Amino acid sequence: MIERTYRRDAKETLLKGKIMKRKPLGRTGVYIPEIGLGTWKYRGGIEPLRVGISLGANMIDTAEMYGTEDIVGRAIDGIRDDVFVATKVSPQHFHYDDLIKSAETSLKKLNTNVIDLYQLHWPNPGIPIRETMKAMEDLVKWGKIRFIGVSNFSVRQMEEASAALSSNEIVSNQVEYSLVERGIESDLIPYCVKEKVTIIAYSPLARGGLLGGSSRGSKLLEELSRKYGKTKAQIALNWVISKEENIVAIPKADRVEHVKEDCGASGWKLSEDDIKELNKVFS
């Protein structure tokens, strides 16, 4: 049994004595954890996901192309109302009928009646965005999905997708972001801050590449690890989620101990000086 004090509009979640900070999802009024659970190349089974949920990381992100929707469905069985479920439709399925079919398939695999956040996985300029967004809005109207998101979209592509919507908003853009992958800082982050769109950062630990070596950056992470009494992974994750109020992160962890470590990146914040130093060293 998972002990919870969870509300969809809560700014913090207290679970098993742990504080998980929550951030607003776009303009929806719904709050999501600043550390969620990614499932790309996930092989950990149900237990790590359940532990993450119990620690407040109760947003799970998957995709039809990941092959992990089934395991997510099993992990949320019996606790569906306490989990924010996000999945993605593949770009080859952006035609209206194909997208509707993909959503229905994902709903079955996830063993749920509604997807909280349905995202376009990558842009597909070969299919008219208006047709794609018509399908997304119909899914909202039918109660199959709650919110519309995108993934790996540029500012221009977001603007085009937003213009194709008639009665809904794009609430999130899922993109790669870490200390070593900073390409979104010049234009996408300012745009999303201005438009109140949540950025969901995937690969926030650079697929593990931040945690080894003897570079200047690695030495700084070691130094800050000692200063804050946190691990290098927690320092790197906290940097991501401390940058802006609209950024959350979805690290993938196959092992329970790594899930617990990732969740420990929430509930505290690096100082502004240390954030600036990390910015400089990893620029």
C-alpha positions as CSV (number, residue, x, y, z in Angstrom):
1,M,0.0,0.0,0.0
2,I,1.4,3.4,-1.0
3,E,0.9,6.2,1.6
4,R,-0.1,9.4,-0.2
5,T,-1.2,12.9,0.3
6,Y,-1.6,13.6,-3.4
7,R,-3.8,16.3,-5.1
8,R,-3.6,17.2,-8.7
9,D,-3.3,20.9,-7.8
10,A,-0.8,20.4,-5.0
11,K,2.6,22.1,-5.2
12,E,4.3,19.5,-3.1
13,T,3.6,15.8,-2.5
14,L,4.5,14.1,0.8
15,L,5.0,10.4,0.3
16,K,6.7,8.1,2.8
17,G,8.1,11.2,4.5
18,K,9.7,12.5,1.3
19,I,9.0,15.9,-0.3
20,M,8.6,15.9,-4.1
21,K,8.2,19.4,-5.5
22,R,5.5,19.8,-8.1
23,K,5.3,22.2,-11.0
24,P,2.4,23.5,-13.1
25,L,1.7,21.7,-16.4
26,G,1.3,24.6,-18.8
27,R,-1.9,26.6,-17.9
28,T,-3.9,23.5,-17.0
29,G,-4.0,24.0,-13.2
30,V,-2.6,20.5,-12.9
31,Y,0.7,20.0,-11.1
32,I,3.2,17.3,-12.0
33,P,6.4,16.2,-10.1
34,E,9.6,17.9,-11.1
35,I,11.2,14.4,-11.3
36,G,9.2,11.9,-13.2
37,L,10.0,8.4,-14.6
38,G,11.2,7.9,-18.1
39,T,10.9,4.5,-19.8
40,W,13.0,4.7,-23.0
41,K,15.1,1.5,-23.1
42,Y,13.6,0.7,-19.7
43,R,14.1,-2.9,-18.5
44,G,13.5,-2.7,-14.8
45,G,10.1,-4.3,-14.4
46,I,7.3,-3.1,-12.2
47,E,9.1,-2.5,-8.9
48,P,11.3,0.5,-9.7
49,L,8.3,2.3,-11.2
50,R,6.2,1.5,-8.1
51,V,8.9,2.8,-5.8
52,G,9.2,6.0,-7.9
53,I,5.5,6.5,-7.6
54,S,5.7,5.9,-3.9
55,L,8.3,8.7,-3.6
56,G,6.3,11.2,-5.4
57,A,7.6,10.7,-9.0
58,N,4.1,9.8,-10.1
59,M,4.4,11.0,-13.7
60,I,5.5,8.1,-16.0
61,D,6.4,8.9,-19.6
62,T,6.4,6.2,-22.3
63,A,5.7,6.0,-26.1
64,E,4.3,3.6,-28.6
65,M,7.7,3.1,-30.1
66,Y,9.4,2.3,-26.8
67,G,7.7,-1.0,-26.3
68,T,7.1,-0.1,-22.6
69,E,3.4,0.8,-22.5
70,D,2.5,-2.7,-21.3
71,I,4.9,-2.6,-18.3
72,V,3.6,0.9,-17.4
73,G,0.1,-0.4,-17.5
74,R,1.0,-3.2,-15.1
75,A,2.8,-0.8,-12.8
76,I,-0.2,1.6,-12.4
77,D,-2.7,-1.2,-12.0
78,G,-4.8,-0.4,-8.9
79,I,-3.3,3.0,-8.4
80,R,-4.2,4.6,-11.8
81,D,-5.8,7.7,-10.2
82,D,-2.6,8.6,-8.4
83,V,-0.4,8.5,-11.5
84,F,0.0,11.0,-14.3
85,V,0.5,9.0,-17.5
86,A,2.1,10.4,-20.6
87,T,2.7,8.6,-23.9
88,K,3.6,9.5,-27.5
89,V,2.3,8.8,-30.9
90,S,5.0,8.0,-33.6
91,P,5.3,10.5,-36.5
92,Q,4.4,7.9,-39.1
93,H,0.9,7.7,-37.5
94,F,0.1,11.4,-37.8
95,H,-2.7,11.0,-40.4
96,Y,-6.1,11.3,-38.7
97,D,-7.2,7.7,-38.8
98,D,-3.8,6.4,-37.9
99,L,-3.4,8.7,-34.9
100,I,-6.8,7.7,-33.5
101,K,-5.9,4.0,-33.9
102,S,-2.6,4.6,-32.2
103,A,-4.3,6.2,-29.2
104,E,-6.7,3.4,-28.9
105,T,-3.9,0.9,-28.9
106,S,-1.9,2.8,-26.3
107,L,-5.0,3.0,-24.1
108,K,-5.3,-0.8,-24.2
109,K,-1.7,-1.4,-23.5
110,L,-1.7,1.1,-20.6
111,N,-4.9,-0.5,-19.3
112,T,-6.5,2.9,-18.8
113,N,-9.5,4.8,-20.0
114,V,-7.7,8.1,-20.5
115,I,-4.1,9.3,-21.3
116,D,-3.2,12.3,-19.2
117,L,-0.7,13.7,-21.7
118,Y,-0.6,12.6,-25.4
119,Q,2.4,13.9,-27.3
120,L,3.5,14.0,-30.9
121,H,6.9,12.2,-30.7
122,W,8.7,14.0,-33.5
123,P,7.7,16.5,-36.1
124,N,6.5,15.1,-39.5
125,P,6.5,17.7,-42.2
126,G,5.1,15.1,-44.6
127,I,1.7,15.2,-43.0
128,P,-0.4,18.4,-42.6
129,I,-0.2,19.5,-39.0
130,R,-3.8,20.6,-39.1
131,E,-4.9,17.0,-39.8
132,T,-2.9,15.8,-36.9
133,M,-4.1,18.3,-34.5
134,K,-7.7,17.7,-35.6
135,A,-7.3,14.1,-34.4
136,M,-5.7,15.3,-31.1
137,E,-8.5,17.7,-30.4
138,D,-11.1,15.0,-31.2
139,L,-9.4,12.7,-28.7
140,V,-9.7,15.4,-26.1
141,K,-13.4,16.0,-27.0
142,W,-14.1,12.2,-26.7
143,G,-12.4,12.0,-23.3
144,K,-9.6,9.7,-24.5
145,I,-6.8,12.2,-23.7
146,R,-6.7,15.1,-21.3
147,F,-3.9,17.3,-22.6
148,I,-1.9,17.8,-25.8
149,G,1.9,17.9,-25.9
150,V,4.7,17.7,-28.4
151,S,8.2,16.3,-28.4
152,N,11.4,17.4,-30.2
153,F,9.6,20.4,-31.7
154,S,11.4,23.7,-32.5
155,V,9.8,27.1,-31.8
156,R,8.6,27.4,-35.3
157,Q,7.1,23.9,-35.3
158,M,5.4,24.7,-32.0
159,E,3.9,27.8,-33.4
160,E,2.6,26.0,-36.4
161,A,1.1,23.2,-34.3
162,S,-0.5,25.8,-31.9
163,A,-2.0,27.7,-34.8
164,A,-3.6,24.4,-36.0
165,L,-5.5,24.0,-32.7
166,S,-9.0,25.5,-32.4
167,S,-10.0,25.0,-28.7
168,N,-7.0,23.5,-26.9
169,E,-3.4,24.4,-26.1
170,I,0.0,22.7,-26.4
171,V,0.9,22.3,-22.7
172,S,4.3,20.7,-23.0
173,N,7.3,20.1,-25.2
174,Q,9.5,17.1,-24.4
175,V,13.1,17.7,-25.4
176,E,16.6,16.6,-24.6
177,Y,18.2,18.8,-22.0
178,S,21.2,18.3,-19.6
179,L,24.4,20.0,-18.5
180,V,26.0,18.8,-21.8
181,E,23.0,19.2,-24.1
182,R,22.0,22.9,-23.9
183,G,20.7,23.6,-27.4
184,I,17.3,24.6,-26.2
185,E,18.5,27.5,-24.1
186,S,18.8,30.2,-26.7
187,D,15.3,30.1,-28.1
188,L,13.0,27.2,-26.9
189,I,13.3,27.8,-23.2
190,P,12.5,31.6,-23.5
191,Y,9.6,30.8,-25.8
192,C,8.1,28.2,-23.5
193,V,8.6,30.4,-20.5
194,K,6.7,33.2,-22.3
195,E,3.9,30.9,-23.5
196,K,3.7,29.0,-20.2
197,V,4.5,25.7,-21.8
198,T,6.1,23.0,-19.7
199,I,9.5,21.6,-20.8
200,I,9.9,17.9,-20.0
201,A,13.6,17.2,-20.1
202,Y,14.6,13.7,-21.3
203,S,18.1,12.2,-20.9
204,P,18.8,14.8,-18.2
205,L,21.9,12.8,-17.1
206,A,23.2,12.6,-20.7
207,R,22.6,8.8,-20.7
208,G,25.0,8.4,-17.8
209,G,27.8,10.4,-19.5
210,L,27.9,13.0,-16.8
211,L,28.7,10.7,-14.0
212,G,32.2,9.4,-14.8
213,G,35.5,10.7,-16.1
214,S,38.0,13.2,-14.7
215,S,37.1,16.3,-16.6
216,R,36.8,19.8,-15.1
217,G,33.0,19.3,-15.2
218,S,33.2,15.9,-13.4
219,K,35.5,17.4,-10.7
220,L,33.0,20.3,-10.2
221,L,30.2,17.8,-9.7
222,E,32.3,15.9,-7.2
223,E,33.0,19.2,-5.3
224,L,29.3,20.1,-5.3
225,S,28.4,16.6,-4.2
226,R,30.5,17.0,-1.1
227,K,29.1,20.5,-0.4
228,Y,25.5,19.5,-0.6
229,G,25.7,15.9,0.7
230,K,24.2,14.7,-2.6
231,T,25.3,12.4,-5.4
232,K,26.7,13.7,-8.7
233,A,23.5,12.5,-10.4
234,Q,21.4,14.5,-7.9
235,I,23.5,17.6,-8.5
236,A,23.1,17.3,-12.3
237,L,19.3,16.6,-12.1
238,N,18.8,19.5,-9.7
239,W,20.6,21.8,-12.1
240,V,18.1,20.9,-14.8
241,I,15.0,21.4,-12.7
242,S,16.3,24.5,-11.0
243,K,16.9,26.4,-14.3
244,E,13.2,27.5,-14.7
245,E,9.9,27.0,-13.0
246,N,8.5,25.3,-16.2
247,I,11.2,22.6,-16.5
248,V,10.7,19.0,-15.2
249,A,12.9,16.0,-15.8
250,I,12.3,12.3,-16.6
251,P,15.4,10.3,-15.9
252,K,15.2,6.6,-16.7
253,A,16.3,4.2,-13.9
254,D,16.1,0.4,-14.1
255,R,17.1,-0.2,-10.5
256,V,15.3,0.7,-7.3
257,E,18.4,2.4,-5.8
258,H,18.8,4.6,-8.8
259,V,15.1,5.6,-8.7
260,K,15.5,6.6,-5.1
261,E,18.6,8.5,-6.0
262,D,16.8,10.4,-8.8
263,C,13.9,11.3,-6.5
264,G,16.4,12.8,-4.1
265,A,17.2,15.5,-6.6
266,S,13.9,17.2,-5.6
267,G,13.1,19.1,-2.4
268,W,16.2,21.4,-2.4
269,K,17.9,23.7,-4.7
270,L,21.4,24.6,-5.8
271,S,22.5,28.1,-5.1
272,E,22.5,30.7,-7.9
273,D,26.3,30.9,-7.7
274,D,26.7,27.2,-8.1
275,I,24.2,27.1,-11.0
276,K,26.2,29.9,-12.7
277,E,29.5,27.9,-12.1
278,L,27.9,24.8,-13.6
279,N,26.7,26.8,-16.6
280,K,30.2,28.2,-17.2
281,V,32.1,24.9,-16.8
282,F,29.7,22.9,-19.0
283,S,29.1,25.6,-21.6
